[in-house]
Amino acid sequence: MNFSVVIPVYNRPEEIDELLDSLTRQSDKNFEVIIAEDGSSEKCDLIVEKYLS
């Protein structure tokens, strides 16, 4: 792994979806994504779950 991407998340499901989609399309796949979800009232966790693999 070359680097880590740390993403703080709070009530921004549309933006997290766009960001994670962009990360999946990167040509260099040698990185990890760390998501710090801080108790959002919106369903950000559901967005994140669709990108887990």
NORDAMO-V993085 format. One line per field, one symbol per residue. psi: psi as a letter, one per 40 degrees, with the letter a starting at -180 (. if undefined). burial: I if it has 24 or more other C-alpha atoms within 12 Angstrom, else O. Layout:
BEGIN
psi->???
burial->???
END
This chain:
BEGIN
psi->hdiihhhhhhfgdddddddddddeeidhegiihhhghffieifddddddeeh.
burial->OOOOOOOOIOOIOOOIIOIIOOOOOOOOOOOOIOOOIOOOOOOIIOIIOOOOO
END
